[in-house]
Amino acid sequence: MKRVEVDGEPICLIHAQDDNFYAIGDTCTHEEYSLCEGELWEMSVECPRHGSRFDVRTGQVTGLPAVIPAKTYPVTIQNEDVYVEVGD
């Protein structure tokens, strides 16, 4: 996992076990802690602060105490470059 900023948005870029790349907002919706400082458990990223988990594909909460989903962003690969689309 790697923290990047795209247009000022903190994003956690993840190369998951399914060999795909995913981008999820780097801020935990429970207590605004960096998700990139946590661990990847299969297809969920775990916040190191209180253990909230989020599905990297959808942003849906997969482990409490968080109840609000994390924002996800489309990722495309061109040649060997990874692009994250943050939109407007």
VOGU-538517 format. One record per residue (C-alpha): residue number from 0; residue in three letters; chain; x, y, z. Coordinates in steps of 0.1 Angstrom, whole numbers. Example, Ala and Ser with C-alpha at 12.3 -4.5 7.8 and 13.67 -1.06 7.14 Angstrom:
# residues 2
pos = 0&code = ALA&unit = A&xx = 123&yy = -45&zz = 78 .
pos = 1&code = SER&unit = A&xx = 137&yy = -11&zz = 71 .
END
This chain:
# residues 88
pos = 0&code = MET&unit = A&xx = 0&yy = 0&zz = 0 .
pos = 1&code = LYS&unit = A&xx = 12&yy = 35&zz = -8 .
pos = 2&code = ARG&unit = A&xx = -2&yy = 69&zz = 2 .
pos = 3&code = VAL&unit = A&xx = -5&yy = 93&zz = -27 .
pos = 4&code = GLU&unit = A&xx = -22&yy = 126&zz = -33 .
pos = 5&code = VAL&unit = A&xx = -42&yy = 133&zz = -64 .
pos = 6&code = ASP&unit = A&xx = -55&yy = 168&zz = -68 .
pos = 7&code = GLY&unit = A&xx = -51&yy = 173&zz = -31 .
pos = 8&code = GLU&unit = A&xx = -70&yy = 142&zz = -22 .
pos = 9&code = PRO&unit = A&xx = -51&yy = 117&zz = 1 .
pos = 10&code = ILE&unit = A&xx = -55&yy = 83&zz = -14 .
pos = 11&code = CYS&unit = A&xx = -43&yy = 48&zz = -4 .
pos = 12&code = LEU&unit = A&xx = -32&yy = 30&zz = -35 .
pos = 13&code = ILE&unit = A&xx = -33&yy = -8&zz = -31 .
pos = 14&code = HIS&unit = A&xx = -19&yy = -37&zz = -51 .
pos = 15&code = ALA&unit = A&xx = -42&yy = -64&zz = -39 .
pos = 16&code = GLN&unit = A&xx = -39&yy = -102&zz = -38 .
pos = 17&code = ASP&unit = A&xx = -61&yy = -105&zz = -69 .
pos = 18&code = ASP&unit = A&xx = -32&yy = -86&zz = -87 .
pos = 19&code = ASN&unit = A&xx = -54&yy = -56&zz = -94 .
pos = 20&code = PHE&unit = A&xx = -48&yy = -20&zz = -82 .
pos = 21&code = TYR&unit = A&xx = -74&yy = -2&zz = -61 .
pos = 22&code = ALA&unit = A&xx = -76&yy = 33&zz = -47 .
pos = 23&code = ILE&unit = A&xx = -95&yy = 42&zz = -16 .
pos = 24&code = GLY&unit = A&xx = -96&yy = 74&zz = 4 .
pos = 25&code = ASP&unit = A&xx = -67&yy = 73&zz = 28 .
pos = 26&code = THR&unit = A&xx = -87&yy = 87&zz = 57 .
pos = 27&code = CYS&unit = A&xx = -106&yy = 63&zz = 80 .
pos = 28&code = THR&unit = A&xx = -143&yy = 74&zz = 83 .
pos = 29&code = HIS&unit = A&xx = -143&yy = 65&zz = 120 .
pos = 30&code = GLU&unit = A&xx = -115&yy = 88&zz = 133 .
pos = 31&code = GLU&unit = A&xx = -97&yy = 103&zz = 104 .
pos = 32&code = TYR&unit = A&xx = -66&yy = 81&zz = 106 .
pos = 33&code = SER&unit = A&xx = -44&yy = 70&zz = 76 .
pos = 34&code = LEU&unit = A&xx = -56&yy = 37&zz = 62 .
pos = 35&code = CYS&unit = A&xx = -22&yy = 32&zz = 44 .
pos = 36&code = GLU&unit = A&xx = -6&yy = 29&zz = 78 .
pos = 37&code = GLY&unit = A&xx = -28&yy = -2&zz = 85 .
pos = 38&code = GLU&unit = A&xx = -27&yy = -37&zz = 71 .
pos = 39&code = LEU&unit = A&xx = -43&yy = -54&zz = 41 .
pos = 40&code = TRP&unit = A&xx = -64&yy = -85&zz = 50 .
pos = 41&code = GLU&unit = A&xx = -74&yy = -102&zz = 18 .
pos = 42&code = MET&unit = A&xx = -95&yy = -76&zz = 1 .
pos = 43&code = SER&unit = A&xx = -100&yy = -53&zz = 31 .
pos = 44&code = VAL&unit = A&xx = -77&yy = -26&zz = 45 .
pos = 45&code = GLU&unit = A&xx = -76&yy = -23&zz = 83 .
pos = 46&code = CYS&unit = A&xx = -72&yy = 11&zz = 101 .
pos = 47&code = PRO&unit = A&xx = -44&yy = 9&zz = 126 .
pos = 48&code = ARG&unit = A&xx = -62&yy = 31&zz = 151 .
pos = 49&code = HIS&unit = A&xx = -93&yy = 11&zz = 161 .
pos = 50&code = GLY&unit = A&xx = -94&yy = -18&zz = 136 .
pos = 51&code = SER&unit = A&xx = -121&yy = -6&zz = 112 .
pos = 52&code = ARG&unit = A&xx = -120&yy = -25&zz = 79 .
pos = 53&code = PHE&unit = A&xx = -130&yy = -14&zz = 44 .
pos = 54&code = ASP&unit = A&xx = -134&yy = -34&zz = 12 .
pos = 55&code = VAL&unit = A&xx = -108&yy = -20&zz = -12 .
pos = 56&code = ARG&unit = A&xx = -131&yy = -26&zz = -42 .
pos = 57&code = THR&unit = A&xx = -162&yy = -9&zz = -29 .
pos = 58&code = GLY&unit = A&xx = -152&yy = 11&zz = 2 .
pos = 59&code = GLN&unit = A&xx = -179&yy = -7&zz = 22 .
pos = 60&code = VAL&unit = A&xx = -173&yy = -13&zz = 59 .
pos = 61&code = THR&unit = A&xx = -163&yy = -49&zz = 66 .
pos = 62&code = GLY&unit = A&xx = -153&yy = -44&zz = 103 .
pos = 63&code = LEU&unit = A&xx = -165&yy = -20&zz = 130 .
pos = 64&code = PRO&unit = A&xx = -163&yy = 5&zz = 146 .
pos = 65&code = ALA&unit = A&xx = -166&yy = 25&zz = 114 .
pos = 66&code = VAL&unit = A&xx = -201&yy = 26&zz = 99 .
pos = 67&code = ILE&unit = A&xx = -196&yy = 51&zz = 70 .
pos = 68&code = PRO&unit = A&xx = -181&yy = 36&zz = 38 .
pos = 69&code = ALA&unit = A&xx = -148&yy = 50&zz = 25 .
pos = 70&code = LYS&unit = A&xx = -146&yy = 67&zz = -9 .
pos = 71&code = THR&unit = A&xx = -131&yy = 47&zz = -38 .
pos = 72&code = TYR&unit = A&xx = -116&yy = 59&zz = -70 .
pos = 73&code = PRO&unit = A&xx = -113&yy = 43&zz = -105 .
pos = 74&code = VAL&unit = A&xx = -78&yy = 30&zz = -113 .
pos = 75&code = THR&unit = A&xx = -65&yy = 24&zz = -148 .
pos = 76&code = ILE&unit = A&xx = -32&yy = 10&zz = -159 .
pos = 77&code = GLN&unit = A&xx = -15&yy = 22&zz = -191 .
pos = 78&code = ASN&unit = A&xx = 18&yy = 5&zz = -199 .
pos = 79&code = GLU&unit = A&xx = 34&yy = 4&zz = -165 .
pos = 80&code = ASP&unit = A&xx = 18&yy = 36&zz = -152 .
pos = 81&code = VAL&unit = A&xx = -10&yy = 36&zz = -126 .
pos = 82&code = TYR&unit = A&xx = -37&yy = 64&zz = -129 .
pos = 83&code = VAL&unit = A&xx = -63&yy = 73&zz = -103 .
pos = 84&code = GLU&unit = A&xx = -93&yy = 93&zz = -114 .
pos = 85&code = VAL&unit = A&xx = -106&yy = 116&zz = -86 .
pos = 86&code = GLY&unit = A&xx = -133&yy = 134&zz = -107 .
pos = 87&code = ASP&unit = A&xx = -148&yy = 168&zz = -97 .
END
